[in-house]
Amino acid sequence: MPRSWPRKPDRKSDPEFRRAEDVMNFIVHVMLFLAVVSGVWFVDIIKQADWSWATPFSLGWFGIVLLHITYIRVIANYSEKSNG
């Protein structure tokens, strides 16, 4: 059974909702990364395009994804006293 919120969720005052929203945003970020990067490499391989920018693009975006999960797991404060 889905959890029901006792009040309307608010990012500023509800740390559990804020964490859930951050995790959902991360999931969207990962899915977009996978779709775009796999598309770039698919076209690169099929067309034999020899795109020199594909590797730095993929690694750079992967680094940003790692920073995103680091923020969620290490940096973000989801305590009750946090102001968002």
mmCIF file of the N, C-alpha and C atoms, coordinates in Angstrom:
data_MODEL
# 
_entry.id   MODEL 
# 
loop_
_atom_site.group_PDB 
_atom_site.id 
_atom_site.type_symbol 
_atom_site.label_atom_id 
_atom_site.label_alt_id 
_atom_site.label_comp_id 
_atom_site.label_asym_id 
_atom_site.label_entity_id 
_atom_site.label_seq_id 
_atom_site.pdbx_PDB_ins_code 
_atom_site.Cartn_x 
_atom_site.Cartn_y 
_atom_site.Cartn_z 
_atom_site.occupancy 
_atom_site.B_iso_or_equiv 
_atom_site.pdbx_formal_charge 
_atom_site.auth_seq_id 
_atom_site.auth_comp_id 
_atom_site.auth_asym_id 
_atom_site.auth_atom_id 
_atom_site.pdbx_PDB_model_num 
ATOM 1   N N  . MET A 1 1  ? 0.847  -1.182 0.000   1.00 0.00 ? 1  MET A N  1 
ATOM 2   C CA . MET A 1 1  ? 0.000  0.000  0.000   1.00 0.00 ? 1  MET A CA 1 
ATOM 3   C C  . MET A 1 1  ? 0.891  1.243  0.000   1.00 0.00 ? 1  MET A C  1 
ATOM 4   N N  . PRO A 1 2  ? 0.619  2.193  -0.879  1.00 0.00 ? 2  PRO A N  1 
ATOM 5   C CA . PRO A 1 2  ? 1.441  3.399  -0.939  1.00 0.00 ? 2  PRO A CA 1 
ATOM 6   C C  . PRO A 1 2  ? 1.299  4.221  0.346   1.00 0.00 ? 2  PRO A C  1 
ATOM 7   N N  . ARG A 1 3  ? 2.395  4.857  0.683   1.00 0.00 ? 3  ARG A N  1 
ATOM 8   C CA . ARG A 1 3  ? 2.377  5.699  1.873   1.00 0.00 ? 3  ARG A CA 1 
ATOM 9   C C  . ARG A 1 3  ? 1.561  6.952  1.604   1.00 0.00 ? 3  ARG A C  1 
ATOM 10  N N  . SER A 1 4  ? 0.726  7.301  2.546   1.00 0.00 ? 4  SER A N  1 
ATOM 11  C CA . SER A 1 4  ? -0.046 8.535  2.395   1.00 0.00 ? 4  SER A CA 1 
ATOM 12  C C  . SER A 1 4  ? 0.608  9.618  3.238   1.00 0.00 ? 4  SER A C  1 
ATOM 13  N N  . TRP A 1 5  ? 0.672  10.798 2.703   1.00 0.00 ? 5  TRP A N  1 
ATOM 14  C CA . TRP A 1 5  ? 1.289  11.914 3.402   1.00 0.00 ? 5  TRP A CA 1 
ATOM 15  C C  . TRP A 1 5  ? 0.247  12.549 4.321   1.00 0.00 ? 5  TRP A C  1 
ATOM 16  N N  . PRO A 1 6  ? 0.616  12.852 5.568   1.00 0.00 ? 6  PRO A N  1 
ATOM 17  C CA . PRO A 1 6  ? -0.337 13.452 6.493   1.00 0.00 ? 6  PRO A CA 1 
ATOM 18  C C  . PRO A 1 6  ? -0.702 14.883 6.114   1.00 0.00 ? 6  PRO A C  1 
ATOM 19  N N  . ARG A 1 7  ? 0.100  15.482 5.249   1.00 0.00 ? 7  ARG A N  1 
ATOM 20  C CA . ARG A 1 7  ? -0.150 16.851 4.779   1.00 0.00 ? 7  ARG A CA 1 
ATOM 21  C C  . ARG A 1 7  ? 0.394  16.959 3.359   1.00 0.00 ? 7  ARG A C  1 
ATOM 22  N N  . LYS A 1 8  ? 0.114  18.057 2.716   1.00 0.00 ? 8  LYS A N  1 
ATOM 23  C CA . LYS A 1 8  ? 0.649  18.254 1.371   1.00 0.00 ? 8  LYS A CA 1 
ATOM 24  C C  . LYS A 1 8  ? 2.172  18.318 1.442   1.00 0.00 ? 8  LYS A C  1 
ATOM 25  N N  . PRO A 1 9  ? 2.873  17.492 0.661   1.00 0.00 ? 9  PRO A N  1 
ATOM 26  C CA . PRO A 1 9  ? 4.335  17.489 0.715   1.00 0.00 ? 9  PRO A CA 1 
ATOM 27  C C  . PRO A 1 9  ? 4.908  18.850 0.328   1.00 0.00 ? 9  PRO A C  1 
ATOM 28  N N  . ASP A 1 10 ? 5.907  19.267 1.085   1.00 0.00 ? 10 ASP A N  1 
ATOM 29  C CA . ASP A 1 10 ? 6.567  20.539 0.848   1.00 0.00 ? 10 ASP A CA 1 
ATOM 30  C C  . ASP A 1 10 ? 8.073  20.322 0.892   1.00 0.00 ? 10 ASP A C  1 
ATOM 31  N N  . ARG A 1 11 ? 8.760  20.706 -0.150  1.00 0.00 ? 11 ARG A N  1 
ATOM 32  C CA . ARG A 1 11 ? 10.202 20.477 -0.243  1.00 0.00 ? 11 ARG A CA 1 
ATOM 33  C C  . ARG A 1 11 ? 10.961 21.163 0.890   1.00 0.00 ? 11 ARG A C  1 
ATOM 34  N N  . LYS A 1 12 ? 10.513 22.319 1.312   1.00 0.00 ? 12 LYS A N  1 
ATOM 35  C CA . LYS A 1 12 ? 11.250 23.071 2.330   1.00 0.00 ? 12 LYS A CA 1 
ATOM 36  C C  . LYS A 1 12 ? 11.089 22.500 3.732   1.00 0.00 ? 12 LYS A C  1 
ATOM 37  N N  . SER A 1 13 ? 9.933  21.954 4.041   1.00 0.00 ? 13 SER A N  1 
ATOM 38  C CA . SER A 1 13 ? 9.685  21.538 5.422   1.00 0.00 ? 13 SER A CA 1 
ATOM 39  C C  . SER A 1 13 ? 9.602  20.021 5.606   1.00 0.00 ? 13 SER A C  1 
ATOM 40  N N  . ASP A 1 14 ? 9.702  19.259 4.551   1.00 0.00 ? 14 ASP A N  1 
ATOM 41  C CA . ASP A 1 14 ? 9.552  17.806 4.662   1.00 0.00 ? 14 ASP A CA 1 
ATOM 42  C C  . ASP A 1 14 ? 10.800 17.106 4.111   1.00 0.00 ? 14 ASP A C  1 
ATOM 43  N N  . PRO A 1 15 ? 11.744 16.748 4.986   1.00 0.00 ? 15 PRO A N  1 
ATOM 44  C CA . PRO A 1 15 ? 13.001 16.159 4.507   1.00 0.00 ? 15 PRO A CA 1 
ATOM 45  C C  . PRO A 1 15 ? 12.818 14.818 3.801   1.00 0.00 ? 15 PRO A C  1 
ATOM 46  N N  . GLU A 1 16 ? 11.858 14.031 4.213   1.00 0.00 ? 16 GLU A N  1 
ATOM 47  C CA . GLU A 1 16 ? 11.625 12.742 3.553   1.00 0.00 ? 16 GLU A CA 1 
ATOM 48  C C  . GLU A 1 16 ? 11.161 12.957 2.109   1.00 0.00 ? 16 GLU A C  1 
ATOM 49  N N  . PHE A 1 17 ? 10.286 13.927 1.905   1.00 0.00 ? 17 PHE A N  1 
ATOM 50  C CA . PHE A 1 17 ? 9.829  14.257 0.559   1.00 0.00 ? 17 PHE A CA 1 
ATOM 51  C C  . PHE A 1 17 ? 10.978 14.829 -0.268  1.00 0.00 ? 17 PHE A C  1 
ATOM 52  N N  . ARG A 1 18 ? 11.799 15.671 0.354   1.00 0.00 ? 18 ARG A N  1 
ATOM 53  C CA . ARG A 1 18 ? 12.935 16.278 -0.353  1.00 0.00 ? 18 ARG A CA 1 
ATOM 54  C C  . ARG A 1 18 ? 13.906 15.187 -0.826  1.00 0.00 ? 18 ARG A C  1 
ATOM 55  N N  . ARG A 1 19 ? 14.181 14.210 0.028   1.00 0.00 ? 19 ARG A N  1 
ATOM 56  C CA . ARG A 1 19 ? 15.083 13.122 -0.349  1.00 0.00 ? 19 ARG A CA 1 
ATOM 57  C C  . ARG A 1 19 ? 14.463 12.288 -1.477  1.00 0.00 ? 19 ARG A C  1 
ATOM 58  N N  . ALA A 1 20 ? 13.174 11.983 -1.360  1.00 0.00 ? 20 ALA A N  1 
ATOM 59  C CA . ALA A 1 20 ? 12.503 11.205 -2.409  1.00 0.00 ? 20 ALA A CA 1 
ATOM 60  C C  . ALA A 1 20 ? 12.540 11.956 -3.740  1.00 0.00 ? 20 ALA A C  1 
ATOM 61  N N  . GLU A 1 21 ? 12.315 13.254 -3.694  1.00 0.00 ? 21 GLU A N  1 
ATOM 62  C CA . GLU A 1 21 ? 12.351 14.049 -4.921  1.00 0.00 ? 21 GLU A CA 1 
ATOM 63  C C  . GLU A 1 21 ? 13.764 14.080 -5.518  1.00 0.00 ? 21 GLU A C  1 
ATOM 64  N N  . ASP A 1 22 ? 14.783 14.202 -4.668  1.00 0.00 ? 22 ASP A N  1 
ATOM 65  C CA . ASP A 1 22 ? 16.166 14.188 -5.154  1.00 0.00 ? 22 ASP A CA 1 
ATOM 66  C C  . ASP A 1 22 ? 16.523 12.849 -5.790  1.00 0.00 ? 22 ASP A C  1 
ATOM 67  N N  . VAL A 1 23 ? 16.086 11.747 -5.193  1.00 0.00 ? 23 VAL A N  1 
ATOM 68  C CA . VAL A 1 23 ? 16.360 10.421 -5.748  1.00 0.00 ? 23 VAL A CA 1 
ATOM 69  C C  . VAL A 1 23 ? 15.647 10.250 -7.093  1.00 0.00 ? 23 VAL A C  1 
ATOM 70  N N  . MET A 1 24 ? 14.411 10.709 -7.191  1.00 0.00 ? 24 MET A N  1 
ATOM 71  C CA . MET A 1 24 ? 13.684 10.613 -8.461  1.00 0.00 ? 24 MET A CA 1 
ATOM 72  C C  . MET A 1 24 ? 14.367 11.446 -9.548  1.00 0.00 ? 24 MET A C  1 
ATOM 73  N N  . ASN A 1 25 ? 14.840 12.632 -9.193  1.00 0.00 ? 25 ASN A N  1 
ATOM 74  C CA . ASN A 1 25 ? 15.574 13.457 -10.159 1.00 0.00 ? 25 ASN A CA 1 
ATOM 75  C C  . ASN A 1 25 ? 16.853 12.759 -10.601 1.00 0.00 ? 25 ASN A C  1 
ATOM 76  N N  . PHE A 1 26 ? 17.529 12.071 -9.672  1.00 0.00 ? 26 PHE A N  1 
ATOM 77  C CA . PHE A 1 26 ? 18.732 11.329 -10.027 1.00 0.00 ? 26 PHE A CA 1 
ATOM 78  C C  . PHE A 1 26 ? 18.402 10.196 -10.995 1.00 0.00 ? 26 PHE A C  1 
ATOM 79  N N  . ILE A 1 27 ? 17.316 9.492  -10.737 1.00 0.00 ? 27 ILE A N  1 
ATOM 80  C CA . ILE A 1 27 ? 16.915 8.388  -11.619 1.00 0.00 ? 27 ILE A CA 1 
ATOM 81  C C  . ILE A 1 27 ? 16.638 8.904  -13.033 1.00 0.00 ? 27 ILE A C  1 
ATOM 82  N N  . VAL A 1 28 ? 15.961 10.041 -13.127 1.00 0.00 ? 28 VAL A N  1 
ATOM 83  C CA . VAL A 1 28 ? 15.707 10.644 -14.445 1.00 0.00 ? 28 VAL A CA 1 
ATOM 84  C C  . VAL A 1 28 ? 17.035 11.014 -15.109 1.00 0.00 ? 28 VAL A C  1 
ATOM 85  N N  . HIS A 1 29 ? 17.960 11.565 -14.328 1.00 0.00 ? 29 HIS A N  1 
ATOM 86  C CA . HIS A 1 29 ? 19.268 11.944 -14.857 1.00 0.00 ? 29 HIS A CA 1 
ATOM 87  C C  . HIS A 1 29 ? 20.008 10.715 -15.407 1.00 0.00 ? 29 HIS A C  1 
ATOM 88  N N  . VAL A 1 30 ? 19.994 9.616  -14.661 1.00 0.00 ? 30 VAL A N  1 
ATOM 89  C CA . VAL A 1 30 ? 20.668 8.391  -15.114 1.00 0.00 ? 30 VAL A CA 1 
ATOM 90  C C  . VAL A 1 30 ? 20.016 7.848  -16.383 1.00 0.00 ? 30 VAL A C  1 
ATOM 91  N N  . MET A 1 31 ? 18.690 7.827  -16.438 1.00 0.00 ? 31 MET A N  1 
ATOM 92  C CA . MET A 1 31 ? 17.997 7.315  -17.623 1.00 0.00 ? 31 MET A CA 1 
ATOM 93  C C  . MET A 1 31 ? 18.307 8.173  -18.854 1.00 0.00 ? 31 MET A C  1 
ATOM 94  N N  . LEU A 1 32 ? 18.323 9.480  -18.680 1.00 0.00 ? 32 LEU A N  1 
ATOM 95  C CA . LEU A 1 32 ? 18.659 10.374 -19.790 1.00 0.00 ? 32 LEU A CA 1 
ATOM 96  C C  . LEU A 1 32 ? 20.107 10.146 -20.233 1.00 0.00 ? 32 LEU A C  1 
ATOM 97  N N  . PHE A 1 33 ? 21.012 10.011 -19.273 1.00 0.00 ? 33 PHE A N  1 
ATOM 98  C CA . PHE A 1 33 ? 22.417 9.722  -19.585 1.00 0.00 ? 33 PHE A CA 1 
ATOM 99  C C  . PHE A 1 33 ? 22.538 8.438  -20.405 1.00 0.00 ? 33 PHE A C  1 
ATOM 100 N N  . LEU A 1 34 ? 21.888 7.375  -19.935 1.00 0.00 ? 34 LEU A N  1 
ATOM 101 C CA . LEU A 1 34 ? 21.973 6.091  -20.634 1.00 0.00 ? 34 LEU A CA 1 
ATOM 102 C C  . LEU A 1 34 ? 21.397 6.167  -22.041 1.00 0.00 ? 34 LEU A C  1 
ATOM 103 N N  . ALA A 1 35 ? 20.271 6.846  -22.193 1.00 0.00 ? 35 ALA A N  1 
ATOM 104 C CA . ALA A 1 35 ? 19.639 6.948  -23.509 1.00 0.00 ? 35 ALA A CA 1 
ATOM 105 C C  . ALA A 1 35 ? 20.511 7.737  -24.488 1.00 0.00 ? 35 ALA A C  1 
ATOM 106 N N  . VAL A 1 36 ? 20.993 8.888  -24.050 1.00 0.00 ? 36 VAL A N  1 
ATOM 107 C CA . VAL A 1 36 ? 21.766 9.743  -24.957 1.00 0.00 ? 36 VAL A CA 1 
ATOM 108 C C  . VAL A 1 36 ? 23.121 9.135  -25.280 1.00 0.00 ? 36 VAL A C  1 
ATOM 109 N N  . VAL A 1 37 ? 23.836 8.677  -24.259 1.00 0.00 ? 37 VAL A N  1 
ATOM 110 C CA . VAL A 1 37 ? 25.178 8.133  -24.501 1.00 0.00 ? 37 VAL A CA 1 
ATOM 111 C C  . VAL A 1 37 ? 25.110 6.855  -25.335 1.00 0.00 ? 37 VAL A C  1 
ATOM 112 N N  . SER A 1 38 ? 24.148 5.994  -25.047 1.00 0.00 ? 38 SER A N  1 
ATOM 113 C CA . SER A 1 38 ? 24.044 4.785  -25.867 1.00 0.00 ? 38 SER A CA 1 
ATOM 114 C C  . SER A 1 38 ? 23.672 5.138  -27.303 1.00 0.00 ? 38 SER A C  1 
ATOM 115 N N  . GLY A 1 39 ? 22.845 6.153  -27.488 1.00 0.00 ? 39 GLY A N  1 
ATOM 116 C CA . GLY A 1 39 ? 22.513 6.611  -28.837 1.00 0.00 ? 39 GLY A CA 1 
ATOM 117 C C  . GLY A 1 39 ? 23.714 7.162  -29.565 1.00 0.00 ? 39 GLY A C  1 
ATOM 118 N N  . VAL A 1 40 ? 24.516 7.946  -28.871 1.00 0.00 ? 40 VAL A N  1 
ATOM 119 C CA . VAL A 1 40 ? 25.737 8.497  -29.481 1.00 0.00 ? 40 VAL A CA 1 
ATOM 120 C C  . VAL A 1 40 ? 26.662 7.369  -29.918 1.00 0.00 ? 40 VAL A C  1 
ATOM 121 N N  . TRP A 1 41 ? 26.879 6.399  -29.036 1.00 0.00 ? 41 TRP A N  1 
ATOM 122 C CA . TRP A 1 41 ? 27.786 5.304  -29.384 1.00 0.00 ? 41 TRP A CA 1 
ATOM 123 C C  . TRP A 1 41 ? 27.193 4.393  -30.456 1.00 0.00 ? 41 TRP A C  1 
ATOM 124 N N  . PHE A 1 42 ? 25.893 4.211  -30.447 1.00 0.00 ? 42 PHE A N  1 
ATOM 125 C CA . PHE A 1 42 ? 25.246 3.403  -31.487 1.00 0.00 ? 42 PHE A CA 1 
ATOM 126 C C  . PHE A 1 42 ? 25.474 4.022  -32.861 1.00 0.00 ? 42 PHE A C  1 
ATOM 127 N N  . VAL A 1 43 ? 25.201 5.317  -32.976 1.00 0.00 ? 43 VAL A N  1 
ATOM 128 C CA . VAL A 1 43 ? 25.392 6.001  -34.258 1.00 0.00 ? 43 VAL A CA 1 
ATOM 129 C C  . VAL A 1 43 ? 26.867 6.009  -34.635 1.00 0.00 ? 43 VAL A C  1 
ATOM 130 N N  . ASP A 1 44 ? 27.738 6.243  -33.657 1.00 0.00 ? 44 ASP A N  1 
ATOM 131 C CA . ASP A 1 44 ? 29.183 6.253  -33.922 1.00 0.00 ? 44 ASP A CA 1 
ATOM 132 C C  . ASP A 1 44 ? 29.649 4.920  -34.501 1.00 0.00 ? 44 ASP A C  1 
ATOM 133 N N  . ILE A 1 45 ? 29.152 3.827  -33.937 1.00 0.00 ? 45 ILE A N  1 
ATOM 134 C CA . ILE A 1 45 ? 29.574 2.502  -34.404 1.00 0.00 ? 45 ILE A CA 1 
ATOM 135 C C  . ILE A 1 45 ? 28.928 2.151  -35.745 1.00 0.00 ? 45 ILE A C  1 
ATOM 136 N N  . ILE A 1 46 ? 27.619 2.388  -35.878 1.00 0.00 ? 46 ILE A N  1 
ATOM 137 C CA . ILE A 1 46 ? 26.914 2.033  -37.108 1.00 0.00 ? 46 ILE A CA 1 
ATOM 138 C C  . ILE A 1 46 ? 27.415 2.842  -38.304 1.00 0.00 ? 46 ILE A C  1 
ATOM 139 N N  . LYS A 1 47 ? 27.588 4.130  -38.108 1.00 0.00 ? 47 LYS A N  1 
ATOM 140 C CA . LYS A 1 47 ? 28.026 5.008  -39.200 1.00 0.00 ? 47 LYS A CA 1 
ATOM 141 C C  . LYS A 1 47 ? 29.540 5.032  -39.357 1.00 0.00 ? 47 LYS A C  1 
ATOM 142 N N  . GLN A 1 48 ? 30.245 4.367  -38.438 1.00 0.00 ? 48 GLN A N  1 
ATOM 143 C CA . GLN A 1 48 ? 31.706 4.416  -38.413 1.00 0.00 ? 48 GLN A CA 1 
ATOM 144 C C  . GLN A 1 48 ? 32.180 5.867  -38.499 1.00 0.00 ? 48 GLN A C  1 
ATOM 145 N N  . ALA A 1 49 ? 31.570 6.691  -37.651 1.00 0.00 ? 49 ALA A N  1 
ATOM 146 C CA . ALA A 1 49 ? 31.765 8.136  -37.727 1.00 0.00 ? 49 ALA A CA 1 
ATOM 147 C C  . ALA A 1 49 ? 33.096 8.603  -37.156 1.00 0.00 ? 49 ALA A C  1 
ATOM 148 N N  . ASP A 1 50 ? 33.701 7.836  -36.256 1.00 0.00 ? 50 ASP A N  1 
ATOM 149 C CA . ASP A 1 50 ? 34.959 8.223  -35.628 1.00 0.00 ? 50 ASP A CA 1 
ATOM 150 C C  . ASP A 1 50 ? 34.834 9.601  -34.967 1.00 0.00 ? 50 ASP A C  1 
ATOM 151 N N  . TRP A 1 51 ? 33.820 9.738  -34.127 1.00 0.00 ? 51 TRP A N  1 
ATOM 152 C CA . TRP A 1 51 ? 33.616 10.993 -33.400 1.00 0.00 ? 51 TRP A CA 1 
ATOM 153 C C  . TRP A 1 51 ? 34.602 11.058 -32.244 1.00 0.00 ? 51 TRP A C  1 
ATOM 154 N N  . SER A 1 52 ? 35.553 11.947 -32.330 1.00 0.00 ? 52 SER A N  1 
ATOM 155 C CA . SER A 1 52 ? 36.568 12.060 -31.287 1.00 0.00 ? 52 SER A CA 1 
ATOM 156 C C  . SER A 1 52 ? 35.991 12.646 -29.996 1.00 0.00 ? 52 SER A C  1 
ATOM 157 N N  . TRP A 1 53 ? 34.866 13.298 -30.076 1.00 0.00 ? 53 TRP A N  1 
ATOM 158 C CA . TRP A 1 53 ? 34.258 13.920 -28.898 1.00 0.00 ? 53 TRP A CA 1 
ATOM 159 C C  . TRP A 1 53 ? 33.392 12.953 -28.101 1.00 0.00 ? 53 TRP A C  1 
ATOM 160 N N  . ALA A 1 54 ? 33.102 11.774 -28.623 1.00 0.00 ? 54 ALA A N  1 
ATOM 161 C CA . ALA A 1 54 ? 32.177 10.854 -27.952 1.00 0.00 ? 54 ALA A CA 1 
ATOM 162 C C  . ALA A 1 54 ? 32.716 10.361 -26.609 1.00 0.00 ? 54 ALA A C  1 
ATOM 163 N N  . THR A 1 55 ? 33.996 10.037 -26.556 1.00 0.00 ? 55 THR A N  1 
ATOM 164 C CA . THR A 1 55 ? 34.571 9.535  -25.298 1.00 0.00 ? 55 THR A CA 1 
ATOM 165 C C  . THR A 1 55 ? 34.601 10.617 -24.222 1.00 0.00 ? 55 THR A C  1 
ATOM 166 N N  . PRO A 1 56 ? 35.164 11.814 -24.489 1.00 0.00 ? 56 PRO A N  1 
ATOM 167 C CA . PRO A 1 56 ? 35.150 12.833 -23.436 1.00 0.00 ? 56 PRO A CA 1 
ATOM 168 C C  . PRO A 1 56 ? 33.729 13.254 -23.038 1.00 0.00 ? 56 PRO A C  1 
ATOM 169 N N  . PHE A 1 57 ? 32.818 13.271 -24.001 1.00 0.00 ? 57 PHE A N  1 
ATOM 170 C CA . PHE A 1 57 ? 31.426 13.591 -23.709 1.00 0.00 ? 57 PHE A CA 1 
ATOM 171 C C  . PHE A 1 57 ? 30.835 12.569 -22.743 1.00 0.00 ? 57 PHE A C  1 
ATOM 172 N N  . SER A 1 58 ? 31.037 11.286 -23.043 1.00 0.00 ? 58 SER A N  1 
ATOM 173 C CA . SER A 1 58 ? 30.499 10.213 -22.206 1.00 0.00 ? 58 SER A CA 1 
ATOM 174 C C  . SER A 1 58 ? 31.126 10.227 -20.815 1.00 0.00 ? 58 SER A C  1 
ATOM 175 N N  . LEU A 1 59 ? 32.428 10.357 -20.753 1.00 0.00 ? 59 LEU A N  1 
ATOM 176 C CA . LEU A 1 59 ? 33.113 10.366 -19.459 1.00 0.00 ? 59 LEU A CA 1 
ATOM 177 C C  . LEU A 1 59 ? 32.769 11.612 -18.646 1.00 0.00 ? 59 LEU A C  1 
ATOM 178 N N  . GLY A 1 60 ? 32.648 12.740 -19.322 1.00 0.00 ? 60 GLY A N  1 
ATOM 179 C CA . GLY A 1 60 ? 32.267 13.971 -18.623 1.00 0.00 ? 60 GLY A CA 1 
ATOM 180 C C  . GLY A 1 60 ? 30.881 13.882 -18.026 1.00 0.00 ? 60 GLY A C  1 
ATOM 181 N N  . TRP A 1 61 ? 29.943 13.389 -18.797 1.00 0.00 ? 61 TRP A N  1 
ATOM 182 C CA . TRP A 1 61 ? 28.579 13.259 -18.296 1.00 0.00 ? 61 TRP A CA 1 
ATOM 183 C C  . TRP A 1 61 ? 28.513 12.223 -17.177 1.00 0.00 ? 61 TRP A C  1 
ATOM 184 N N  . PHE A 1 62 ? 29.286 11.130 -17.313 1.00 0.00 ? 62 PHE A N  1 
ATOM 185 C CA . PHE A 1 62 ? 29.343 10.125 -16.252 1.00 0.00 ? 62 PHE A CA 1 
ATOM 186 C C  . PHE A 1 62 ? 29.884 10.743 -14.961 1.00 0.00 ? 62 PHE A C  1 
ATOM 187 N N  . GLY A 1 63 ? 30.877 11.610 -15.089 1.00 0.00 ? 63 GLY A N  1 
ATOM 188 C CA . GLY A 1 63 ? 31.396 12.322 -13.918 1.00 0.00 ? 63 GLY A CA 1 
ATOM 189 C C  . GLY A 1 63 ? 30.335 13.179 -13.256 1.00 0.00 ? 63 GLY A C  1 
ATOM 190 N N  . ILE A 1 64 ? 29.514 13.826 -14.057 1.00 0.00 ? 64 ILE A N  1 
ATOM 191 C CA . ILE A 1 64 ? 28.429 14.638 -13.507 1.00 0.00 ? 64 ILE A CA 1 
ATOM 192 C C  . ILE A 1 64 ? 27.407 13.754 -12.793 1.00 0.00 ? 64 ILE A C  1 
ATOM 193 N N  . VAL A 1 65 ? 27.113 12.586 -13.357 1.00 0.00 ? 65 VAL A N  1 
ATOM 194 C CA . VAL A 1 65 ? 26.206 11.637 -12.698 1.00 0.00 ? 65 VAL A CA 1 
ATOM 195 C C  . VAL A 1 65 ? 26.787 11.209 -11.351 1.00 0.00 ? 65 VAL A C  1 
ATOM 196 N N  . LEU A 1 66 ? 28.093 10.946 -11.305 1.00 0.00 ? 66 LEU A N  1 
ATOM 197 C CA . LEU A 1 66 ? 28.735 10.586 -10.039 1.00 0.00 ? 66 LEU A CA 1 
ATOM 198 C C  . LEU A 1 66 ? 28.658 11.725 -9.017  1.00 0.00 ? 66 LEU A C  1 
ATOM 199 N N  . LEU A 1 67 ? 28.837 12.954 -9.479  1.00 0.00 ? 67 LEU A N  1 
ATOM 200 C CA . LEU A 1 67 ? 28.690 14.094 -8.573  1.00 0.00 ? 67 LEU A CA 1 
ATOM 201 C C  . LEU A 1 67 ? 27.264 14.201 -8.050  1.00 0.00 ? 67 LEU A C  1 
ATOM 202 N N  . HIS A 1 68 ? 26.304 13.900 -8.890  1.00 0.00 ? 68 HIS A N  1 
ATOM 203 C CA . HIS A 1 68 ? 24.893 13.957 -8.511  1.00 0.00 ? 68 HIS A CA 1 
ATOM 204 C C  . HIS A 1 68 ? 24.601 12.944 -7.388  1.00 0.00 ? 68 HIS A C  1 
ATOM 205 N N  . ILE A 1 69 ? 25.055 11.707 -7.551  1.00 0.00 ? 69 ILE A N  1 
ATOM 206 C CA . ILE A 1 69 ? 24.805 10.705 -6.506  1.00 0.00 ? 69 ILE A CA 1 
ATOM 207 C C  . ILE A 1 69 ? 25.617 11.025 -5.250  1.00 0.00 ? 69 ILE A C  1 
ATOM 208 N N  . THR A 1 70 ? 26.797 11.609 -5.410  1.00 0.00 ? 70 THR A N  1 
ATOM 209 C CA . THR A 1 70 ? 27.580 12.016 -4.241  1.00 0.00 ? 70 THR A CA 1 
ATOM 210 C C  . THR A 1 70 ? 26.830 13.080 -3.448  1.00 0.00 ? 70 THR A C  1 
ATOM 211 N N  . TYR A 1 71 ? 26.227 14.012 -4.143  1.00 0.00 ? 71 TYR A N  1 
ATOM 212 C CA . TYR A 1 71 ? 25.431 15.036 -3.460  1.00 0.00 ? 71 TYR A CA 1 
ATOM 213 C C  . TYR A 1 71 ? 24.304 14.394 -2.651  1.00 0.00 ? 71 TYR A C  1 
ATOM 214 N N  . ILE A 1 72 ? 23.577 13.473 -3.267  1.00 0.00 ? 72 ILE A N  1 
ATOM 215 C CA . ILE A 1 72 ? 22.426 12.859 -2.597  1.00 0.00 ? 72 ILE A CA 1 
ATOM 216 C C  . ILE A 1 72 ? 22.869 12.016 -1.400  1.00 0.00 ? 72 ILE A C  1 
ATOM 217 N N  . ARG A 1 73 ? 23.915 11.215 -1.572  1.00 0.00 ? 73 ARG A N  1 
ATOM 218 C CA . ARG A 1 73 ? 24.317 10.265 -0.522  1.00 0.00 ? 73 ARG A CA 1 
ATOM 219 C C  . ARG A 1 73 ? 25.202 10.873 0.559   1.00 0.00 ? 73 ARG A C  1 
ATOM 220 N N  . VAL A 1 74 ? 25.982 11.926 0.227   1.00 0.00 ? 74 VAL A N  1 
ATOM 221 C CA . VAL A 1 74 ? 26.978 12.425 1.165   1.00 0.00 ? 74 VAL A CA 1 
ATOM 222 C C  . VAL A 1 74 ? 26.729 13.867 1.601   1.00 0.00 ? 74 VAL A C  1 
ATOM 223 N N  . ILE A 1 75 ? 26.428 14.750 0.670   1.00 0.00 ? 75 ILE A N  1 
ATOM 224 C CA . ILE A 1 75 ? 26.413 16.176 0.960   1.00 0.00 ? 75 ILE A CA 1 
ATOM 225 C C  . ILE A 1 75 ? 25.056 16.674 1.461   1.00 0.00 ? 75 ILE A C  1 
ATOM 226 N N  . ALA A 1 76 ? 23.977 16.244 0.818   1.00 0.00 ? 76 ALA A N  1 
ATOM 227 C CA . ALA A 1 76 ? 22.651 16.772 1.154   1.00 0.00 ? 76 ALA A CA 1 
ATOM 228 C C  . ALA A 1 76 ? 22.278 16.451 2.600   1.00 0.00 ? 76 ALA A C  1 
ATOM 229 N N  . ASN A 1 77 ? 21.646 17.418 3.247   1.00 0.00 ? 77 ASN A N  1 
ATOM 230 C CA . ASN A 1 77 ? 21.210 17.268 4.629   1.00 0.00 ? 77 ASN A CA 1 
ATOM 231 C C  . ASN A 1 77 ? 19.695 17.074 4.628   1.00 0.00 ? 77 ASN A C  1 
ATOM 232 N N  . TYR A 1 78 ? 19.259 15.869 4.969   1.00 0.00 ? 78 TYR A N  1 
ATOM 233 C CA . TYR A 1 78 ? 17.842 15.561 4.986   1.00 0.00 ? 78 TYR A CA 1 
ATOM 234 C C  . TYR A 1 78 ? 17.290 15.480 6.402   1.00 0.00 ? 78 TYR A C  1 
ATOM 235 N N  . SER A 1 79 ? 17.928 16.167 7.317   1.00 0.00 ? 79 SER A N  1 
ATOM 236 C CA . SER A 1 79 ? 17.439 16.168 8.695   1.00 0.00 ? 79 SER A CA 1 
ATOM 237 C C  . SER A 1 79 ? 16.248 17.114 8.827   1.00 0.00 ? 79 SER A C  1 
ATOM 238 N N  . GLU A 1 80 ? 15.536 16.979 9.916   1.00 0.00 ? 80 GLU A N  1 
ATOM 239 C CA . GLU A 1 80 ? 14.359 17.832 10.179  1.00 0.00 ? 80 GLU A CA 1 
ATOM 240 C C  . GLU A 1 80 ? 14.716 19.292 10.256  1.00 0.00 ? 80 GLU A C  1 
ATOM 241 N N  . LYS A 1 81 ? 15.921 19.611 10.721  1.00 0.00 ? 81 LYS A N  1 
ATOM 242 C CA . LYS A 1 81 ? 16.329 20.988 10.916  1.00 0.00 ? 81 LYS A CA 1 
ATOM 243 C C  . LYS A 1 81 ? 16.835 21.660 9.650   1.00 0.00 ? 81 LYS A C  1 
ATOM 244 N N  . SER A 1 82 ? 16.962 20.891 8.571   1.00 0.00 ? 82 SER A N  1 
ATOM 245 C CA . SER A 1 82 ? 17.472 21.436 7.318   1.00 0.00 ? 82 SER A CA 1 
ATOM 246 C C  . SER A 1 82 ? 16.444 22.383 6.698   1.00 0.00 ? 82 SER A C  1 
ATOM 247 N N  . ASN A 1 83 ? 16.943 23.470 6.114   1.00 0.00 ? 83 ASN A N  1 
ATOM 248 C CA . ASN A 1 83 ? 16.068 24.429 5.457   1.00 0.00 ? 83 ASN A CA 1 
ATOM 249 C C  . ASN A 1 83 ? 16.013 24.251 3.957   1.00 0.00 ? 83 ASN A C  1 
ATOM 250 N N  . GLY A 1 84 ? 16.571 23.162 3.436   1.00 0.00 ? 84 GLY A N  1 
ATOM 251 C CA . GLY A 1 84 ? 16.496 22.868 2.013   1.00 0.00 ? 84 GLY A CA 1 
ATOM 252 C C  . GLY A 1 84 ? 17.574 23.528 1.272   1.00 0.00 ? 84 GLY A C  1 
# 
